[in-house]
Amino acid sequence: MMLNWVRTVAFSIVFYGLSFLIVITSPISALFGPKQLRRHVHFWADTLYWTARLIAGIDIRVEGDMPAGAVLFAGKHQSIYETIALVRVLETPAMVMKRELSDIPVWGWSARRYGMIVVDRAASAAALRGMMREARETLAGGRSVLIFPEGTRVNVGEMPELKSGLAGLYRMLGLPVVPIALDSGKVWPRKGPMKPGIVTIRFGEPIPTGLPRPELEARVHTAINELELA
């Protein structure tokens, strides 16, 4: 246990120290256009991968086939790890994030320039229109979209009902959904130290367009919790 705390503290000092530098320099990359900013974000994801692997002893195993073309990824969310690691695995997709994050100075502006889709939990009509506009701009650029349909991080074993944002994006974008199951909470819990181990990221079978909301949500819910149900 003590060694895990030492690893966690060392990782935090190195990764978050580097992250501070990466975030405050992101506006410079943004000045050179979206592609350069996406490279900048990808570098941040690489930084997470290598610091987690070399300091905390955490690695990734990817199972299933990475789909070709633009899709709507729907992922399980157990830790901070996948919010950055999936940028690397999925090759810089646009991500759906809560409005509070977009209000962070520097980071929020850069996140929007990167192509983040902001969702307002108040779910006002204006906020919904803004989210849909950002999603359409992403789709026009040929990028995939990543959403964590449970809405927040959950502990290992928790399987809450999905939020409404998934069904709205699915209907509006007209993209197939690819569920992503993962078990990052086993090595990076919400409380306590990080633990050495392998994070499994598993692509589920694509879910076709045009399904009614209850069927879509049932299939996604089962697929993203596949590792929990095993």
N, C-alpha and C positions, 0 to 999 in steps of 0.2 A: 504493500500500500504506500509506504513512504517513497519508494522508488518511483511509483506512478505520479505522486505529487511533485517530485523533483522534475520528472519529464514534463509535466503539465506546466509548471512555472517556467521552465526553460523554453518550452514551445511558445508560451504566451509572450515572453519577453522578445523573442526573435521574430515570431510571426506578426504580432501586433505592432512591433516597432517598424518592421518593413512595410506593413500595411498602411501605417500612417504616412510614410513617405510616398507610397504608391497612390494613395487617395489624394493627397494634396498636390501631386503633380499631374493628376488625371486631366485637369482643364487644359494643360499644355498640349497633351495628346489630342484632346477634343478639337483644338484649333486646327489640326491637320486633317480633320474629317472623321466620319464614323468608322472607317476601316482601321485607322490608326488607333482610335480609342478602343475598338474591340481587341486589337493586339495588346494594348495596355492592360485591359481586363483579363485577357488570357494569361498574361504574364503573372498577374496576381493569383490566378488559379494555379499556375505552375508553382508559385511560391508556397501556396498552401500545401500542394501535393508533396513537395520535397521536404519542407520543414516538418510536416506531420509524419512523413516516412522516416526521415533521418533522426529526428529528435524524439517523437512520441511513439515510433514503431507502428504507425498506422499505414496500411496500404489499401489498394482498391482491387477488387475482382469484378469484372464486367461480364455478365451472362446475357445471352440472347443476342439478337441481331439489331444493330443500329439501322433504323429505317432510312431509306433514301428519300430526298425531297422534304418539303415542309410538312410538319405535323404539329399537333398539339400534345405536348408531353404533360402527363399528370403524375406527379411524384409524391411518394411518402415523405414526411418531414419529421425527422427525429433530432436533428442537431444543426448547428451552424455549418458543419462540414459540407453537406450536400449543396447548400445554397451557393457555395463557391466552387466546389469540386465538379458539379454538373456543368458549369461553364466550360470546363476543360473537356469533359467526356462528350458533351453534346455540341461542341464546337461553337461556342458563344451564341446561344439562343437568346431571344428576347424573354425577359422574365416578368411575371406579374408580382408586384410588391405593394405593400400597404402604404398609404399616403404618408404616415408618420416618417417613414424612411426617406421619402422624397423631399421632406422639409429640412433634412440635415444639411447645414452649409457645406458647400463645395461638392460633397458626395451626392446630394440630391440632384444638383444641376447636371453633374457628370452622368449620373444614372439615367436621367431622361435623354441625354445626348446619346448614350449607349443604346437606347431603345427599350428601356423598361416601360412596362404598362402599369400605370398607377391605378389602384382600386381603393375607393373610399368606403370604409366600413359603414358609413352613414347611409350609403346607397341612395344618395339623392339622384334625381333625374339628370342634373347637369354633370354629376360625377360619372354616372353610367355612360352618358354620351361621350365624355372625355376618354374614358377607358376604351370604348368602341372605336373612337377615332384613332387612338394610338395603336390599337390592335390592327386596324386596317392598314395603317402606314407600315407596320411590321410585315404584314402579309404581302404588301406590294413589293417589299424588298426581298421576298423569297426566303425569309428566315422562319425557323420554327419558333414556337412559343412554349414556355415552361410555366406551369402553374402548380402550386401545392394546394390541392383542393380541400384539404382539411382546415386550411386557413391559418394554422399556427403549428409550432413544434409540439409533438406529443411524446410521451414516454413509451419505452418498449412495451408492447402488449396492448397499448391503447388503440382503438379503432373507431374514432368518432365518425358521425355522419358527415357527409361532404357539404361544403358551402355551395351557395347558388351560383357563384362566379364561373365554375366549370361549365355548367349547362349553358349559361349565357354566351360564353366564348365559343363553345362547340357549335351552337346554333348560328352565331354570327360569322365565324370564320369559315365554316364548312370544311374543316379539316378532320381527318381521322385522328383518333386519340391513341397514343401509345402510353400505357401505364408503366410506371417505374416503381418497383418494390426495392427497398433497401433496409439495412439494419445498422445504420451508423450509431444509433443510440447505445449499442452494446459497447462501443469503444469510446464514444464521446457523449456521456450522459449529461442531462440538464444540470444535475448536481453531482459533485464529487470529481475526482481526477479522471483524466483521460487514461485509457488502457491500451496497451499494444494489441494489435489484431488486424483482421482484414474486414473491410467494409464491402459487402456484396451489393452491387447495383445490377438489378435484373430487369431487362426490357420484357414487357409482356407482349402478347399478340395484339396487333393493331385492331382497334375497334372502329368499324366503318361509320361513315356519316349517316345522318338521317334517322337516327334512333330516337324514340321518345325518351324524355328525361328520366323516368324511373328506371328504364332498362340501361341507359347509359351509366347512371350513377351506381347501379347495382354491379355492373360489370367492372367499372373502374374501382369501386370500393373493394371488391374481392381481389382484383389483380394487384393493387398496391399493397395489400396486406398479405400477399402470398407467403412471404417469409415469416410472418407472424403465425400464419395458420399451419405451417409445415410441421 
